[in-house]
């Protein structure tokens, strides 16, 4: 008798911090890769993106009760892991006999903590999930011992059993996301009204040594890539089949191989199917590719994020960025000068940092002059190298706050509220500076900046802080401040930001 295949529900936890969701809705690519492998092996799979749907926990409960999957697989990073655990608990309450499986960066490193303290989790997947998920489901159907499945952790005989890790996939061209599971109408890039947005990957891994980063640890400082042709084929397929006209390249370093990246650019220019590309890469790769910048733009690259992180060389060295301060400024200039959106972030709040040093960073951000800048709180992932250096200064163990928005480190000479105030000051001062340039921007960038300011007001983590600001005289709604069609938008914004936000209460879970 043939064994019935289980129904597998792939779930994102219902977590929001007001960061990435301010710009659009982002499909869970890692779950789609797992879904593709499971479908190829003959399993029935569905996607439930509770994060994009902005579902409450009760709506998640209702969905689980209605769908009654045999297996629930959830992905999590540090900030989302608590909500992922909540989903596991809801599944256990609503579905008798359900198997709960948790994967992602945080569970990969913290599986022992999770399995010892959270009985609602049955299995943690460590490492890449495609082959592991298939082997796990085959063992589940056959009622075999999980100890034969490589790359997982689970409870056994009162303790935690971790099986040998699985080797990384050798050929990324052989795997395909389950694009058929995506409700494409739900995914859009807000600066382009009416767009259909995909998240895509052209490589996996990172060979850098950044002390604060999880990716280079997860990938063990390795790097593999799709062939140029396979990657461009995928973009063209998404354009033709699903109408995807904006794609965010999710790789840590898509440009690491100049030869492969050049081939990708040339194929995109040759085929000219009109997809706008957003990507992140390193400043030294942009400087290296100065002669390729015209090709970046012709290939459809419109928006590039580079991680400057700090304007202080000593801090960059502490972070092990393997980059020079001067490269950061030059990379931003190259992106901007070739008619693309330049975005970067400045990380603040290290234990020995002072208010004066933070304000210097803010002033220098204007000198760097990207189109977009974000001022982020240094966040020590509990498994990263940096954690050891700052653990005595950590103010909260509430993982929901580990989102780069909420300060979780208390500097020696500052309070948490003072750190939060300086992060907001960075946003305020920088975007007042950008509004002074507004009328000299090209028309398409003006339109982008209009959209950006509205998004920051309406959808980002800054909305709550700006809600505490008193409106300038004659304003009835904060969004009016950013009406860039008005005669005096810059002065309105300046008047708006002269008001100080109300201090936000200290985050729940702060340690004494």
N, C-alpha and C positions, 0 to 999 in steps of 0.2 A: 504493500500500500504506500503510495507516495505521500510524503510528509507535507502538510500544509505550510506554505511560506508565511512568516509573520508579517504583520503590517507595521511598518516602521515610520514613525513620525519624527522628522528633523525639526528641532525647535531652537529659536533664539530667545534668550531671556528678555523679559519686558523692562529693560533698563534704559534710562536716559540721563545724560549729563549736560545736554545743550551744546555739544561740541560738533561732532560730524553731522548730526541730524539737522543742524541749522542750514547746511548747504544742499541737502537733498536726502533721499532715501536710498540706502546702500544694501544691496542684496548680500546674503551671507555666503560668500564664495566657497569657504572651506566646507560648509555643509553640502553645497552643490557638488563638489568633487566627491565627497563621500557618497552622496546620493547617486551620482553617475556610476560609481563602482558597484553599489548595491543593485542598481537596476540591471547592469550588465550581467550580474550573477543571478538574476532572476527573482529578486526580492521586490515586493510591493512597497513603494516609498511615497511619502507626501511631505511637503514643506509647510511649516507653520512659523512664519516670521512675526512673532508677537511683538518684537521691538519696532519694526516698521509700522505695524498696525496700531501702535501705541495702546495696546491692550493692557488692562489692569490685571491684577492677579486673579480676580474673580472671573474675568473674561477668559483668562487662560484655563482656569478650572472648568468653566462651562465648555470650552472647546475640547479639552481632554475627555470630559464626561461624554460628550457627543461622539467624538471620533473613536474612542476606545482602542487605541493602537496596542499591539502586543509589546512593542519596544519604543521607548522614547530616547532619542539621542540629542544631546544639548551641547553647544559649544560655549566656552567662556574665557574671558580674560580676567585679570584681577578685579577690575571695577565691576564686572558683571557677574562674578562667581556667586555672590550671595543670592541674587535673583535666580540664577541657574539652579541653585540648591532648592530654592522655593518651588521651582517648577518640578523638580524631582519629587518633592514632598507632596505637591498637589497630585502628581501622577499616581503616587502610591495610595493616596486617599481615594482616588476616583476610579482606578483600574485594577481590579484584583489580578495578581500574578504578573504585573507589568515588570519588564526589565528596564532599569534606568541606567543610561550610559552617558558619561560626562567626558568631553574632550576639550582641547584647546591649550593655549600656552600655560595658563595658571594651573589647571589640573595636571598637566604634564609634569610640572616641577613639584607641586604640592599634593600629590596623590595620597601620601601617607596621612597628612593632616586631615584631608577630606574624608578618607575612608575610616579613620579612627573616630571621627566626631560626627559623621553624618550618615546614619544608617539608611537614609533615603536614596543614597547612591550605591548602585550595585557594582558597576565597573567603571574604571577610569582608563581612557585610551591615552597612551603616551606616544608622542611622535606623530608622524603622518598617519592619517586615518583610513585611507582608501583600502589597502589590503587588509589591515587589521579589522576594520568593520565587517568585511566579507567573511573572514575567518571566524570572527566572533559570532556572527549570525548563523553560520553553518554549524558551529559547535552548539549554539543555543537550540537550533531546530533538532539536532541529533541527540540533545541532552548529554553531550560529552563534557569532560572535565575542561574548564577554562584554562588550566595550567598549560595546555598544549598550544594556546594562542599566544603568539609573540606580540609584545608591545602593549600589554595591558597590566592593570593592577586591580586586585579585588580582595575581599576578605576570605580567609581560609583558616580553619582550626583556631579561631579566636584571634588571629593576627592578620597582617596585611601581606599578601603575596604579590610580588612584582615579577612578571615573566621577563625573559631576556628581550632587550630592545630589538626592534626590527630595523634592518638596514634601509636607508633612504631609497626611494624609487630611482632607478637608473635612467629611465627614458621618459621624460615628461610629455613627449609627443603622443604617448600611448594612452594617456588618461584624458577624460573629457567630463566637464561638469554636466549635471542633469539640467540643462537649460529649459527642458520641457516642463519642469516643476515650477517655473517662475511665473507669477501673475504680473506680467510686465507693466501693466497700467499703474501699478503701485510704486514703480521706481522711476524717479525723475530727478533732474539736476535743476534746482530752483533758479539759479541765475539764467537759465534758458527755458522759459515757459513752454510747456508742451513737449519737452524733450523726454526721451526714453533712455535711462541710464543703466549701464552694466558695469560691474566690477570684473576685471579680467586679470589674469596673471601670465607673465611671460617667463618668469624664473622663480626659483625658490632659494632662499638662503642669504647669507651675508658674511663677508670675509673680514669685516671691520672688527674693532675691539672695544667699542663704546661701553663704558662701565655701567651705564644706567639702562642699557637696552636688553630686552628679552629675546630679540630675534636671533642675534648671533649665538646666544646660548642654546636656543631651541634647535638651530640648524648646525650647531657645533662648528661654526665658522667655515661652513662649506657653501658652495654656490653651484646650482645647476640651472640649465635654461632650456626652454623650448627652442627649436630651430626657428629662424626668422620666418620662413615660409609658413610653418604651422601656426605661429602666432597671428600673422596677418590673415591667414585663411579663417581663423576663428573670428577675428574682428569683422571680416567681410560677411561671414555666415550670420553673425548677430545682426548686422545691418540689413541684410536681405530678408532673413527669416522672421526677425522680431522687430524690425524698425529701430534698432538701437543706434542713436546718433551721437551719444556721448559715452565715453568709456574711461573709467578711472583705472589706471594700471596700478595694481596693488603691491607690486614687487617692492622689496626694500631697496634694491639697486638694479633697475632694469637696464641701465647703461653701462654696467661693469665691463662688458666686452665691447670695446669700441667697434670692432669688426662686425659683430652680430648686430649691434644697434644701428650701425650705418646701413646694413642690409635691410633692416626693418623700415627705416626711414625711406630708403629708395623704393621699396615695394609699396609702401603707402602712397608715395608720390605717383608711382607708375599706375596704380589701380584707381586711385582718386575716387573712393566710394563715399567720401564726405563725413567721416566720423571725427568728432572733436575729441582730443585726448587730453586727459589730466594725468599728471604723474608726479612722483617724488623721486629725487635722486640726491647724490652728494655734490657738494660745491666743487670738489676737485674734478669731478667728471664734467661738469658744465664748463669749467675753465679749460679743461683738456679739449673740449669740443667747440671751442670758439669758432673754428672754421666751418663747423656743421650747423651753426645756429640758423642760417637761412633755411636749411633743409628741415630742421625741427618744425619751423612754422609752416612750411609748404606741406609737410606730412600731416598737419592737423593738430599738432601740439599747441595748446592754447594757454595752459596753466601749469606751472612747475613749482612744486614746493621743494625748497632746499633747507636742510637743518643747520642753520647758523648756530643756534643754541646760546652762544655767548659772544660778547664783544671783548672778552678778557682771555688772552692766550693761556694764562695760568689755569683758568677754569676749563678751557678746551682740553688742555693737557691732562687735567684731573679726570675729565670725562673720557679720555683716550680717544678723542675724535680723529686723530691723525690728520688734522687739517690746520691751516693757518687762518688767522683772523682776516688777513688781506684777501684770501681766496673767497671768503663769504661775501664781501662787498663786491668783488669783481664778478662773481657768479650772478648776483642780483642785477648788476648793471647789464650783463650780457642778455639775460632773460628779458629785462624791460626794454632794452634798446632794440631787440628783435621782435617787438610788438606782441609779446606774450605777457600773461599775468605772472608776476613774481610774488611768491608767498614764502614767509619764513616764520620761525618762532624764536623767542628769547626765553630761556629758562631761568627762573629766579627762585630764591629762597633757600640757598645752601646754608648750613649751620653757622658759618662765620661771616655771612653776607650782612651788610649794614644797609640802612635806608639810603644813605648817600650813594652807595655802590649801585643799588637798584635804580636810583634816579639817574645815575650816569648811564646805565644800560638803556634806559628809556630815551635819553637824549641822543645816544649814539644810534638808536634804532632809526631816528630821523635822518641821520647821516647815511646809513645804509640804504634807506629809502626804498624798500620793497613796496609793491602795490598793496599787499596785505601783510599784517604782522599780528601775531598773537603772543601774549605774555603768559607763560605757563608756570605752574608751580612744580618744582622738581619733585618727582614721585619715585620713591625707592621701592621697586618691586621686591617682594620678600625673598626672591631667589637671585637677584642681580648682584654683581660685584659691589656696586655702590652701597648696597644695603648695609654691609659691614661697616662702612665708614660713617654712616649717618644714623645708625639704629638708636643711639642714645638720645637723639633729638626728635624722634618720631612722636607726634602728638596724638595720633589716633590709630587704632588698629581696625577701624571700620573700613573694610575693603571697598565699600561703595564710594568712598571718598578718594580712592586712588585713581583719579580720572584726569589728572593734569590741570584741573580747574580749582579744586579745593586744596588749599595748603595742608599738607600732612606733616611737614617738618617745621619745628619752631626754632628759628635762629637764636643764637645766644643773646643777641642784643635787640631782638624785636619780639613783639607778640604775634600770634596768628592773625589777629585782626589787622595789624599793621602790614603784614605781608599781603593779606587780601586787598588792602587799600592800595598798595603799590602796584599790584597786578592790574587793578582797575585804572589806576593813574596811567599806566603804560598804554592801555587801550585808548583812554580819553585823549591823552596828549598826542599819540601817534595819529589818530584819525582826524583830529583838528588840523594837524600838519598836512594830512592828505587832502583835506577839503580846501586848503589854501592853493593846492595845485589843480583843483577840479577843472577850472575853465581852460587850462592849457592842455588837458588830456585829449587824445583823439576821440572821435565820436563813439566808437565801439567800447572804449574803456570807460567813458562817462556812463554809458548804459550799464556796464558791469558794476561800477561803483554805486550807482543808484540802487541796483538790486542788492548789492552787498550790504549797504547801510540798512535797508529795510529788513533784510534777513537777520542781521545782528539784533535789530530792535524786536523782531517778532518771534524768532525761533531759537536764538542762541542762549547760552548760559548767562550772557550779559543782560538779558532782558530783565531778570529779577533785580539786578543791581541798579539798572537805570530806572526801574519803576519807583525807586526811592528818591529820585531826583525831582526837585520842584521844577515845573515847566516855566519857561520864560513867559513874560506877560503877553497875553493875547493867544497863547497856545492852549488848545483844548485836548490835544492828544499828543503823546510823545512822538508818534510817527510823523506828525507835521514838522517836527524839527528837522527831519531828514528829507523834506520835500525839496529836492535839488532843482526843481523848475522855478522855485521862488527867486526873487531878486537878491536876497541876502542869506543864502543857506549857510555860509560860513559863520556869519555873525550869530545866527540862530543857534548853531551847534555850539559855538563858544559860550554863549549865554547859558545854554542848557547845561554844559559841563562845569560851569562855575559853581553849580550847586554840589554839595557833597552828598554822596549816598548815605543812607542810614546804615550804621554798623550792623553787620549780620551776626546773629548769635553763633557761639562756638559750636562746631559740629558735634552731633551726638556721638558718644563713644570715645570722647577725648580722655586720655589717661591723666591722672592727677600728677 
